[in-house]
Amino acid sequence: MAGPFTTLFAAMRRGSPPPGPPRRPLWVLLRDEAAHAVRRVLTPASLLAAVVAGVSVFVVLGPATPGPVLGQAWRPVLATVLALVAAAFAHFLLARPGRDQRRSTTVAIVAATALVVAGTVVLANLLDLVTSAFPAPPGGGPTLDASLSIDPAIAIGGILLVVAIVSSAAGRRLGVPTSLLFLGLGVLAGPGGFGWVDVGGAATTRNLAVVALVAILFDGGVTTTVSDLRRAAAPGAVLATVGVMATAAITAGIVVLVVPGTDARTAWLVGAVVASTDAAALGNLLRNVRLPHRVHALLTVESGGNDPIAILLTVGILASWDTPVAAGDWVSFALWQLVGGLVAGIVVGTIASRLMGRLALPGMALYPVLALAMGGAAYGLAAVLGASGLLAAYACGVVIAATDVRHRRAVRRFSEGISTAVEIGLFLLLGLQVVPAGLVEVAVPGLLIALGLLLVARPIAVGASLAGFRMPIREVGVVAWLGVRGAVPIVLATYAATAGVPGAQDILHLAFFVVAVSLVVHGVTAQRVVDAAGLPADPDLPPEVAMLVGDLDGVDLLEAELTATSPLVGERLADRPPVRGVRVLLVTRGDVTHAADGDTTFRVGDRLVLSATDRRGGLDAVRRWLGAPPASSTTDLDRR
């Protein structure tokens, strides 16, 4: 193959940098400046004298002085002359070659500063000359101010995000869940804490939270592979529907017992709000827990599919708060929410996959953006039709990940980054709605409800839902214990606040307690419970193959990571060459990347960059050579 990558990799094998245009000094790039003509005329001595004189005149006759010598009209002329002198001085500095890199950088900064100051002086005087033609308003002129009303919010938001991300490193060392740190930071920064941030009420919080949930659930769909669905589609669907409703019912009973005098509607609302597990919080938890693939898949499918059911229950209870709703209306509402959301997500996901496979976009970075935009479109389509938009976003992500093999890795990485960012922002946002004094008032019932959900409601609901699937009791127990709660219950509590339900703030604080207890307990005990149950982790998954660049001069660039199951581990490239049309270009081991040759011996964890000239069968050929199933029969099994 003749092309830029051939030259690049040939140069890498020789150990020399790739050929390119010769480096030119900076003064050559700047020789077309207008100051170049001035530099030719002035000698260094006269140039220095002109600079000193110009600075002195500027100090005396600058725009901040009354101008006793020159009139107002002469100031732009003087400013222009001074600007030319400054430009000539800057060019003189840049034209002198510097031996020391640090000195050259300093000189370049000084020269650039001189040019900026000169241009600013000219512009300021010209603007002063233009505006002086108009009559001055009474009371003096306006104060120049370029700040916007949103500037403080951006600054505080950026600082909070930085503090949250930095604190997550400390929380990981101390064993504290990062999501809990984000919530706590939001409480401190909110109106109930130091009062740094006020987002404007429950309605704004709910709307922003829904946008964040769309991104999080789309990422949950993208990371849910076809193999996960094959392993856990049926039990996951039962847990996401029957399990959520059973959890809500049992939790409602616990609320009635714990908080005497609570009416049935409020108890059911609390149960519906806290009934679902959270995909983002579960994903963070499972990154540090080794589980059998079936249990991992079951928890992943459940967390991705049960949020719409909890939202359905919450919205239905709020809609029927004052007016009773017939059973038939409940059934039709639930069926349309589920069926409509699934259909909308599958249709939009299929369209997205075909567009991404056929469109030749200007850059590879646009394909993940297009995928996320289609996830938002799936939500919007379902919402317009009155169906579950969150379920549509999740289904859209599943379809894209299952059908678009070429861009799966890029979409997954982009989606994971966006999901992580909005998850941090979501927990901060929800923490802003909590009042510490209100937490103290509901501390005892909140703790009892959280423990009742953890020890009673969740185990009973999971056991009843999985009774017909003949799962080992140890796996059922682990699934029951790892029902981690996250941002979704607090988001649903804002629904109650915007609906004007009595005691909505107490419901928000109760949801906060449930989430906080869940994050702490599950973060501390997850791996210990798995170890105590004696569930051995399955062997490493087959190597993953993903597309890096498609159709580059008729060649696809692929990336693969070797696992312990690959037959290449311990073999030399010369002894196990790839199939025809496939070439190993680079091998990354740790932080070191080198060109592959016949003496390269493969190890577990090696990341390979390969080229394939067969546009149709190249990906499957690489998978077979690496010891992974073909793309047509499975999808990425990446857990990272």
C-alpha positions in Angstrom: 0.0 0.0 0.0 1.4 3.3 -1.0 0.2 6.1 1.2 1.0 8.3 4.2 0.9 5.4 6.7 3.4 3.4 4.7 5.9 6.2 4.9 5.2 6.8 8.5 5.7 3.2 9.6 8.7 2.7 7.3 10.3 5.7 9.1 9.4 4.3 12.5 11.2 1.0 11.6 14.3 3.0 10.7 14.1 4.8 14.0 14.0 8.3 12.3 11.2 10.9 12.3 8.9 10.9 9.2 10.0 13.1 6.4 8.4 16.5 6.1 9.1 20.1 5.1 12.3 21.7 6.5 11.8 23.7 9.6 11.9 27.5 9.0 12.8 30.2 11.6 10.0 32.3 13.0 11.2 35.5 11.3 10.6 33.9 7.9 7.0 33.3 8.7 6.6 36.9 9.9 8.5 38.6 7.1 5.3 39.8 5.4 4.4 42.0 8.3 4.0 45.6 7.7 6.7 46.3 10.3 9.3 44.6 8.1 9.8 47.7 6.0 10.3 49.8 9.1 12.9 47.3 10.5 15.1 47.8 7.3 15.3 51.5 7.8 16.0 51.7 11.5 19.2 50.6 13.0 19.2 48.9 16.5 20.5 52.1 18.2 17.9 54.4 16.6 15.3 51.7 17.1 16.0 51.6 20.9 16.0 55.4 21.1 12.6 55.6 19.2 11.2 53.0 21.6 12.3 55.0 24.7 11.0 58.3 23.2 7.7 56.7 22.1 7.1 55.2 25.5 7.8 58.6 27.1 5.5 60.4 24.7 2.8 57.8 25.3 3.1 58.3 29.1 2.7 62.0 28.7 0.1 62.2 25.9 -1.6 58.8 26.3 -5.4 58.4 26.3 -5.5 58.6 30.1 -3.9 62.1 30.2 -5.6 65.4 29.4 -3.4 66.0 26.4 -1.9 69.5 27.1 0.4 69.6 24.0 -1.5 67.7 21.2 -5.2 68.0 20.5 -7.6 65.2 20.4 -7.4 64.7 16.6 -3.6 64.2 16.8 -3.7 61.3 19.3 -4.6 58.6 16.7 -1.7 59.8 14.6 0.7 59.6 17.5 -0.8 56.2 18.5 -0.2 54.9 14.9 3.4 56.0 14.9 4.0 54.4 18.3 2.3 51.2 17.0 4.7 51.1 14.0 7.7 51.6 16.3 6.4 48.8 18.6 5.9 46.5 15.6 9.4 47.3 14.3 10.8 46.5 17.8 8.9 43.2 17.8 10.1 42.2 14.4 13.7 43.1 15.4 13.4 40.7 18.4 11.9 37.9 16.4 14.5 38.2 13.6 17.4 37.5 15.9 18.0 33.7 16.1 18.1 32.5 19.7 20.4 29.7 20.8 18.5 28.9 24.0 15.0 27.6 23.6 13.9 29.3 26.8 15.3 32.6 25.6 13.6 32.2 22.3 10.3 31.6 23.9 10.7 34.6 26.2 11.6 36.9 23.2 8.6 35.6 21.3 6.3 36.4 24.2 7.7 39.9 24.6 7.4 40.6 20.9 3.8 39.3 20.8 3.0 41.5 23.8 4.4 44.5 22.1 2.3 43.9 19.0 -0.9 43.4 21.1 -0.3 46.5 23.1 0.4 48.5 20.0 -2.7 47.3 18.2 -4.8 48.0 21.3 -3.5 51.6 21.6 -4.4 52.3 17.9 -7.8 50.7 18.2 -8.6 52.6 21.5 -7.7 56.0 20.0 -9.7 55.3 16.8 -12.7 54.4 18.9 -12.2 57.4 21.0 -12.1 59.6 17.9 -15.3 58.1 16.5 -17.3 58.2 19.7 -16.2 61.8 20.5 -18.3 63.0 17.5 -21.5 62.1 19.4 -22.8 64.1 22.3 -21.9 62.7 25.7 -24.9 61.4 27.9 -25.7 63.3 31.1 -23.9 62.0 34.1 -20.8 60.8 32.2 -20.0 58.0 29.9 -20.7 54.3 30.5 -18.2 52.0 32.3 -16.6 49.6 30.0 -17.6 46.1 31.1 -17.5 42.9 28.9 -18.8 40.6 31.6 -22.0 38.6 31.2 -24.6 37.5 33.8 -23.7 33.9 33.3 -19.9 34.4 33.9 -20.1 33.8 37.7 -22.1 30.6 37.2 -19.6 29.3 34.6 -16.7 30.1 37.0 -18.3 28.5 40.0 -19.5 25.5 37.9 -16.0 24.9 36.6 -14.4 25.2 40.1 -17.0 22.7 41.5 -16.3 20.3 38.7 -12.5 20.5 39.2 -12.9 20.1 43.0 -15.3 17.1 42.4 -12.9 15.4 40.0 -9.9 16.0 42.2 -11.7 14.8 45.3 -12.7 11.6 43.5 -9.1 10.5 43.5 -8.9 11.0 47.3 -12.3 9.2 47.7 -11.0 6.2 45.8 -8.0 5.9 48.1 -10.2 6.1 51.1 -12.9 3.8 49.8 -15.6 6.5 49.7 -17.9 6.3 46.6 -17.2 9.2 44.3 -20.9 9.8 43.6 -21.5 10.4 47.3 -18.7 13.0 47.3 -20.4 14.8 44.4 -23.7 14.8 46.2 -22.0 16.2 49.4 -20.2 18.9 47.4 -23.5 19.9 45.9 -25.1 20.2 49.3 -22.3 22.4 50.6 -22.4 24.7 47.5 -26.2 25.0 47.4 -28.6 27.4 49.1 -28.8 25.2 52.2 -25.0 25.2 52.5 -22.7 28.2 51.7 -25.1 29.5 49.1 -22.6 29.7 46.2 -25.0 28.3 43.6 -28.7 28.5 43.1 -30.1 26.8 40.0 -33.5 28.3 40.3 -35.8 25.6 41.7 -37.0 22.1 41.2 -38.4 22.6 37.6 -35.0 23.7 36.3 -33.3 20.9 38.1 -35.7 18.3 36.7 -35.3 19.6 33.1 -31.5 19.5 33.4 -31.6 16.2 35.1 -33.6 14.6 32.3 -31.1 15.8 29.7 -28.3 14.2 31.8 -30.3 11.0 32.1 -30.7 10.8 28.3 -26.9 10.8 27.9 -26.4 8.3 30.8 -29.0 5.9 29.5 -27.7 6.2 25.9 -24.3 5.3 27.3 -25.9 2.4 29.1 -27.3 1.1 25.8 -24.0 1.5 24.0 -22.2 -0.5 26.7 -24.9 -3.2 26.7 -23.7 -5.8 24.2 -25.7 -8.3 22.3 -24.0 -11.0 24.3 -25.3 -9.4 27.5 -28.8 -9.4 26.1 -28.5 -13.0 25.1 -27.3 -14.0 28.6 -29.8 -11.9 30.5 -32.6 -10.5 28.4 -35.4 -12.5 30.0 -34.4 -12.3 33.7 -33.3 -8.7 33.1 -36.6 -7.7 31.6 -38.5 -9.4 34.5 -36.3 -7.5 37.1 -36.8 -4.2 35.2 -40.6 -4.6 35.3 -42.0 -6.9 37.9 -39.0 -6.4 40.2 -39.4 -2.6 40.1 -43.1 -2.8 40.8 -42.6 -5.3 43.6 -39.8 -3.2 45.2 -42.1 -0.1 45.0 -45.0 -2.0 46.7 -42.9 -3.4 49.5 -41.1 -0.1 50.1 -44.5 1.6 50.3 -45.4 -0.8 53.1 -42.2 0.0 54.9 -42.9 3.7 54.6 -46.3 3.2 56.2 -44.7 1.3 59.1 -41.8 3.7 59.6 -43.7 7.0 59.3 -47.0 6.7 61.1 -49.8 8.7 59.6 -48.5 8.5 56.0 -51.3 8.1 53.5 -51.2 5.3 50.9 -50.6 7.7 47.9 -47.5 9.3 49.5 -46.1 5.9 50.5 -46.6 4.5 47.0 -44.9 7.7 45.6 -41.9 7.2 47.9 -41.7 3.5 46.9 -41.9 4.4 43.1 -39.2 7.1 43.5 -36.6 4.7 45.1 -37.5 1.5 43.2 -35.0 1.5 40.3 -31.3 0.9 40.3 -29.0 3.3 38.6 -27.0 2.5 35.5 -24.2 5.1 36.1 -23.7 4.3 39.8 -23.8 0.5 39.0 -21.2 1.0 36.2 -18.8 2.8 38.6 -19.3 0.0 41.2 -18.8 -2.9 38.8 -15.5 -1.5 37.4 -13.9 -2.6 40.7 -15.9 -5.9 41.2 -15.1 -9.2 39.5 -18.3 -11.1 38.6 -19.4 -14.0 36.4 -20.4 -12.7 33.0 -24.1 -13.8 33.5 -24.5 -11.9 36.8 -22.7 -8.8 35.3 -24.9 -8.9 32.3 -28.1 -9.3 34.4 -27.3 -6.3 36.5 -26.4 -4.2 33.5 -29.6 -5.0 31.6 -31.7 -4.4 34.7 -30.2 -1.0 35.5 -30.5 0.1 31.9 -34.2 -1.0 31.5 -35.8 -0.3 34.9 -35.6 3.5 35.0 -38.5 3.9 32.5 -40.6 1.7 34.7 -39.9 3.8 37.8 -40.7 6.9 35.9 -43.9 5.3 34.6 -45.0 4.6 38.2 -44.0 8.0 39.5 -45.7 9.9 36.7 -48.8 7.7 36.9 -49.1 8.2 40.7 -48.7 12.0 40.3 -51.2 12.1 37.5 -53.8 10.3 39.6 -53.1 12.2 42.8 -56.4 14.1 42.9 -58.4 12.1 40.3 -58.6 8.3 40.4 -57.5 6.5 37.3 -59.1 3.3 36.0 -57.2 0.1 35.8 -57.6 0.0 32.0 -56.0 3.4 31.7 -53.0 2.3 33.8 -52.6 -0.8 31.6 -52.8 1.2 28.3 -50.5 3.9 29.6 -47.9 1.3 30.7 -48.0 -0.7 27.5 -47.7 2.4 25.3 -44.8 3.7 27.4 -42.9 0.5 27.0 -43.8 -0.6 23.4 -43.7 3.0 22.0 -40.3 3.6 23.7 -38.8 0.4 22.4 -40.1 0.9 18.9 -38.9 4.5 18.7 -35.5 3.5 20.0 -35.1 0.6 17.6 -36.2 2.6 14.6 -34.0 5.6 15.3 -31.1 3.4 16.2 -31.4 1.5 12.9 -31.5 4.7 11.0 -28.5 6.0 12.9 -26.5 2.8 12.2 -27.2 3.0 8.5 -26.4 6.6 8.3 -23.1 6.1 10.1 -22.2 3.2 7.8 -22.9 5.0 4.6 -22.2 8.7 5.2 -18.6 10.0 4.5 -18.4 12.6 7.2 -15.5 15.2 7.2 -13.9 13.7 10.4 -14.1 10.6 12.5 -15.0 12.6 15.5 -18.4 13.4 14.0 -19.6 9.8 14.0 -19.9 9.6 17.9 -21.5 13.0 17.9 -24.0 11.8 15.3 -24.7 8.7 17.4 -25.4 10.8 20.6 -27.6 13.2 18.6 -29.6 10.2 17.3 -30.0 9.1 20.9 -31.5 12.5 21.7 -33.7 12.3 18.7 -35.0 8.9 19.8 -35.9 10.4 23.2 -37.7 13.3 21.5 -39.6 11.1 19.1 -40.8 8.8 21.9 -41.7 11.8 24.1 -43.7 13.4 21.3 -45.6 10.2 20.8 -46.3 10.0 24.6 -44.0 7.0 25.1 -40.9 6.5 27.3 -38.2 8.7 25.9 -35.5 7.3 28.3 -36.3 3.7 27.2 -36.0 4.9 23.6 -32.6 6.5 24.2 -31.4 3.2 25.9 -32.7 1.1 23.0 -31.2 3.4 20.4 -27.8 2.9 22.1 -28.2 -0.9 22.1 -29.0 -1.0 18.4 -26.1 1.3 17.4 -23.6 -0.7 19.4 -25.0 -4.0 18.0 -25.1 -3.0 14.3 -22.4 -0.4 13.7 -19.2 -2.4 14.1 -17.0 0.1 12.4 -17.5 3.0 14.8 -18.4 1.1 18.0 -15.2 1.8 19.9 -15.3 5.5 19.0 -19.0 5.8 20.0 -18.4 4.0 23.2 -15.4 6.1 24.3 -17.2 9.4 23.4 -20.4 8.3 25.1 -18.5 7.2 28.2 -16.8 10.5 28.5 -20.0 12.5 28.1 -21.8 10.2 30.5 -19.1 10.6 33.2 -19.2 14.4 32.8 -23.0 14.7 33.0 -23.1 12.2 35.9 -20.8 14.4 37.9 -22.8 17.4 37.0 -26.1 15.6 37.8 -25.0 14.6 41.3 -23.8 18.1 42.0 -27.0 19.5 40.7 -29.2 17.2 42.8 -27.1 18.0 45.9 -27.9 21.7 45.4 -31.6 20.9 46.0 -31.0 19.4 49.4 -31.3 21.4 52.6 -29.1 20.0 55.4 -31.6 21.1 58.1 -34.3 19.1 56.3 -32.0 16.0 56.2 -31.7 16.2 59.9 -35.5 16.1 60.3 -36.0 13.0 58.3 -32.7 11.3 59.3 -34.3 8.5 61.4 -37.1 7.5 59.0 -34.8 8.0 56.0 -32.3 5.6 57.5 -34.9 3.0 58.3 -36.5 3.2 54.8 -33.0 2.8 53.2 -32.2 -0.2 55.3 -35.7 -1.7 54.7 -35.2 -1.3 51.0 -31.7 -2.8 51.2 -32.5 -5.8 53.5 -36.2 -6.5 52.8 -37.7 -5.0 49.7 -34.9 -5.6 47.2 -34.2 -9.2 48.2 -37.9 -10.2 48.2 -38.5 -8.6 44.8 -35.4 -10.1 43.2 -36.1 -13.6 44.7 -39.7 -13.5 43.4 -38.7 -12.2 40.0 -35.9 -14.8 39.4 -37.8 -17.7 40.9 -38.6 -19.3 37.5 -35.1 -19.0 35.9 -33.3 -21.7 37.9 -30.4 -19.4 38.9 -28.1 -20.6 41.7 -29.1 -19.1 45.0 -25.7 -17.6 45.4 -26.1 -15.6 42.1 -29.6 -14.5 43.1 -28.2 -13.3 46.5 -25.5 -11.3 44.8 -28.0 -9.7 42.3 -30.3 -8.8 45.2 -27.5 -7.2 47.2 -26.0 -5.2 44.3 -29.1 -3.1 43.6 -27.2 0.1 43.9 -29.3 3.4 43.9 -28.0 6.6 42.3 -29.2 9.8 40.8 -32.5 8.5 39.4 -34.4 8.4 42.7 -33.4 12.1 43.4 -34.4 13.1 39.9 -37.8 11.4 40.4 -38.2 13.2 43.7 -38.0 16.5 41.7 -41.1 15.3 39.7 -43.0 15.4 43.0 -41.7 18.9 43.8 -42.7 20.3 40.4 -46.2 18.7 40.7 -46.9 20.5 44.0 -47.4 17.4 46.0 -47.6 18.0 49.8 -44.4 17.1 51.6 -42.4 17.0 48.3 -39.2 18.4 50.0 -39.4 15.6 52.6 -39.7 13.0 49.8 -36.5 14.6 48.2 -34.7 14.2 51.5 -35.8 10.6 51.9 -34.6 9.8 48.4 -31.3 11.5 49.3 -30.9 9.2 52.3 -31.7 6.1 50.3 -29.1 7.0 47.7 -26.5 8.0 50.3 -26.9 4.8 52.3 -26.8 2.7 49.1 -23.7 4.3 47.8 -21.8 3.8 51.1 -23.0 0.3 51.8 -22.6 -1.1 48.3 -19.2 0.7 47.8 -17.8 -0.9 51.0 -19.3 -4.4 50.8 -19.7 -5.2 47.1 -16.5 -7.2 46.6 -16.7 -8.8 50.0 -20.3 -10.1 49.4 -19.2 -11.5 46.0 -16.2 -13.2 47.7 -18.3 -14.5 50.5 -20.8 -16.0 48.0 -18.0 -17.8 46.4 -18.7 -16.7 42.9 -15.6 -17.2 40.7 -15.0 -14.6 38.0 -15.2 -16.1 34.5 -12.0 -16.3 32.4 -10.9 -13.3 30.5 -13.1 -12.5 27.5 -12.0 -12.9 23.9 -9.8 -10.2 22.4 -11.7 -7.1 21.3 -11.3 -5.7 17.8 -12.5 -2.2 17.0 -12.3 0.1 14.0 -9.9 3.1 14.3 -10.1 4.6 10.8 -12.3 3.3 8.0 -11.6 3.6 4.3 -8.2 5.2 4.4 -7.1 4.9 0.8 -8.9 1.6 0.6 -7.5 0.3 3.9 -9.2 0.0 7.3 -7.1 0.6 10.4 -8.1 -1.7 13.3 -7.2 -1.8 17.0 -7.1 -4.9 19.2 -6.2 -5.8 22.7 -4.9 -9.3 23.5 -6.4 -11.2 26.5 -5.3 -14.4 28.1 -7.6 -16.4 25.8 -5.9 -15.4 22.6 -3.7 -18.1 20.9 -1.2 -15.4 20.0 0.0 -14.9 23.5 3.6 -16.1 23.8 4.0 -16.5 20.0 6.3 -14.6 17.7 4.7 -12.7 14.8 6.9 -14.6 12.3 5.5 -17.9 13.6 1.9 -16.8 13.7 1.5 -14.3 10.8 -1.9 -12.8 10.1 -4.1 -13.8 7.2 -3.6 -12.3 3.8 -4.5 -8.7 3.5 -3.9 -8.0 7.2 -0.7 -6.4 8.5 0.4 -5.7 12.1 1.7 -2.1 12.2 2.2 -1.1 15.8 2.3 -2.8 19.2 1.7 -0.8 22.4 2.9 -2.4 25.6 2.3 -0.2 28.7 3.4 3.3 27.7 5.8 2.1 24.9 4.8 1.8 21.3 7.0 0.3 18.7 6.7 -1.0 15.1 6.0 -4.7 14.8 8.4 -7.1 13.1 8.9 -10.8 12.9 10.6 -11.0 16.3 7.7 -9.3 18.1 6.4 -11.7 20.8 2.9 -11.1 21.9 1.9 -10.7 25.6 -1.4 -10.3 27.5 -2.5 -6.7 27.4 -0.7 -5.8 24.1 -2.6 -3.3 22.0 -2.2 -3.9 18.3 -2.8 -1.5 15.4 -3.5 -3.5 12.2 -4.4 -2.6 8.6 -6.8 -4.7 6.5 -7.3 -4.3 2.8 -10.4 -6.5 2.7 -13.3 -4.0 3.3 -15.9 -6.7 3.8 -14.2 -9.6 5.5 -11.1 -7.9 7.1 -12.6 -7.4 10.5 -13.8 -11.0 10.8 -10.4 -12.2 9.5 -8.6 -10.3 12.2 -11.0 -11.6 14.8 -10.4 -15.2 13.8 -6.6 -14.7 13.8 -6.8 -13.3 17.3 -9.0 -16.1 18.5 -12.2 -14.0 18.9 -15.6 -14.9 17.4 -16.4 -13.1 14.2 -18.3 -9.8 14.4 -21.3 -11.3 12.8 -21.9 -13.7 15.7 -21.0 -11.5 18.7 -20.1 -8.0 19.6 -17.5 -6.3 21.8 -17.2 -7.9 25.2 -15.2 -5.1 26.5 -15.7 -4.4 30.2 -13.4 -1.5 30.6 
